């Protein structure tokens, strides 16, 4: 048996991360990646994660490399039977902020140029009071924090678990539709996927409006595929 935690997030600050960079415009898509949620919810193995954080903080002024360790961190969740889906927006609004930075041409040799190099940019952020929904699966009930931090600016968000339900995965392998977001790595190797729409983002693009075949959990009117974290073909 598996517990489904039906979760909703409400932003109390504007949320920013660069889903797309189009010239001077940095756009935040109204989706939350499941990798980011695992860290924000505090589900990543504390010893492994804290070791990396301590290593990064040992370089006060310079860090030679900043390499994410998703496989090392999230594989521990597979061992614990915990899985977090990406979060889709229930309601959101966006804000467009313009930022400026100073020119640093004072320290180089002045030469004639016809180039017009702008010293500003725009960031499209998700506004406060936007709401998101996602699911957490685990073999037992989890006590999740009420307040978490997300995005580049560590924006504050309130977490509400609106329902918990114990379910058993269906052994049926019928074709079904899942309208919300999924991580394709976590479903492509365990299910037959027939169609989907893609949302391009880092570190792994997400998919939605999916038609697939395989084992699933039944929750209300949804059929949610049984998943775990994959990082390469098994």
N, C-alpha and C positions, 0 to 999 in steps of 0.2 A: 504493500500500500504506500501511496505517496500523498503528501500534503501539498495542496495548491494554496499559495498566498496571493490573493487578488489585491494588488497594490495600486495606489494613486499618489502622484506627486504634485504639489502645488508650489510654484516658484515664488519666493519672497524677494528675490533680486533678479535683475536681468541676467540672462544666461548667454555666454559667448564661448564658442569654439569654432575654428575655421573648418567648416565642412567643405567649402569651395573657396578658391582664391581666383577672382576674375579681375586681373589688373590691380587696381587699388581698392577693389571691393572685396571684403572678407565676409562671407555669408554663413550664418548658422542655420542649418536645417532643423526643422521642428521634430527631431527624433533623438532619442538617447540610446547610444550603443550599449549592448549588454556587457561588453568588457568594462566600460566606464562605470556602469551601475554596480558591477561586482566590487570594484574598489570603493565607490562612494558608500555602499551599504556596509562596508567593513567585513565582507565575507572572504576576502583573500586571506590565505594562511598568514597569520600575524608574524610568525617567526621568520618566514621567508621574505615577506614584504618589509618588515622592519630592518632586516639585515641589509637589503638594498637601499632603503632610505638612509640608514646610518652611513653606508658607503658613499652615497652621493653627498651627504652633508659634511663628510670629512674633507671635501674640497671646497674651501670657503669662497675662493675667488675664481677657481677654474676647475672644470670637469672635462676630462678628455673625451668621454663618450657618455651618451644618454641613450641606452638601448633598452626598449621595453622587454620584459620577460613574461609575456602573456602565457606562454606554454608552461613555464615552470610554476607560475602562480596559480593558473586556473586548472591545471591538471589535478591539483589538490582538491578542488571542488568536485571533480569527477569521483574521486575516492570517497568523498563524503556524501555523494548522491545529491548534490545541490546544483541547480541550474536556474539562471535568470534570463528571461527573454528581453529583447530590446523593448523600449517604451515608445508608444505612439501617442500623439497629441489628441486629447479630448477636446481641448479648446486652447487656442493660443493667438497672441498678437505679436507683431514684430516692431522693433524700433530701429531706426537708422541713425547711427552716431558718426560724426566726423571728428577725426583726430588729426593733429598736426605735429610735426617734429622739426627741430631746427636743422638748418643746413650745416654740413661739416666741411664746406669748401675752404674755410679759413686756413686749413693746414696743408693745402696742396698748392702747387704752382698755378697761378691764375692764367688761363688760356682763353682765347676767343672761342666761343661755341655758339651754335645756333639751337642747341638742344634746350627744350623746355622741360625740365625735370621737376615734377610736382613734389611738394613736401607735405602732402596730406594723404589721408586715406579714409575709407568709410567702412564701418563694421555694422552688419545687420545682426541684431541680437534678438533673442526671444524675451519678451517683456515679462515683468512680474505679474502674478496671478494666472499665468498660463498653467494648464493642468495636463498631466501625462498619466498613462496607464500601462502596467506591465504585470508579469506573473513570476513568482518565485516558487520553485519546486524543491522539496526536501523530504527525507524519510521521516522527519519529525517536525513539530511546530517550532518555528523560529521566532525569537524576540528581536525585532528589527528596530533600529533607532528611529525616533520620531523626527529628528532633524539631521539632514545630511548636506554635504557640499558638492557642487558640480562645476565643471567647466574651467576655463582658463583663470577666471577671477574667483574661483571657489565660491560660487553663488549659493546662497542659502535656499534650501527647499524643505518643505514639510511633507513627511511620508505618512500616509494613512493606509493601514491594512483593512480594507472594507469587508473582506470575507476570508475565511479559512475553510477548506473542505478536504476531506480525506477521500481519495479516489484510487481506483485500480486501472492500470492501462488496458485498453481494449486489445484483444488478440486479433481483431479483424484487420485486414489489410485493404479495406475498401478505399476508393478514391474519394477525397473530400477537399473542401476549400478552407483556407485559413486567410482571413482578410488583413490581419495585422502584420507587424514586422517580425522577421526572423533573420538569424545569421546563417547565410547559405552554407558555410563550412560545417555547421552543426546539424544540418538536415540533408545535405546532398549525399553524404556517405551512408545514411541510415534509411532513407526514404527514396522512392521514385518521384522525382519532381517533374511535372509536365509543363507548367507555365508560371510566370511571375513577372513582376515589375521590379526594376532595380533602382536603388537609391545609392549613388556613388559617394562614398565617404571613406575616411581612414579610421582604423587600420584595415578593416574588412568591409566592403560594401554590403548593404543590407537589402533584403527583398521583401515584397509585400504582394497582396492579392495572389496568393499561391494556390495552385492546384497540385495536389500530391497524393501519394499512396503509401501507407505504412501504419505502424502502431500509433495510437493517439490516446489522449485523456479526454473525457467528456466533461465539460464544465459549462453549466447553463446551456446556451445554444451553440457554444463553440466546441470544435474538435481541435485540440492543441497537440501537435506531434510530440512524441516522446523523444527527448534530445539529451545530448551531453556535449561537452566541448571537444571539437576536433581541430587539429592544426595541420594535418596532412592525411592523405588517404590511408585507411587502415590496411 
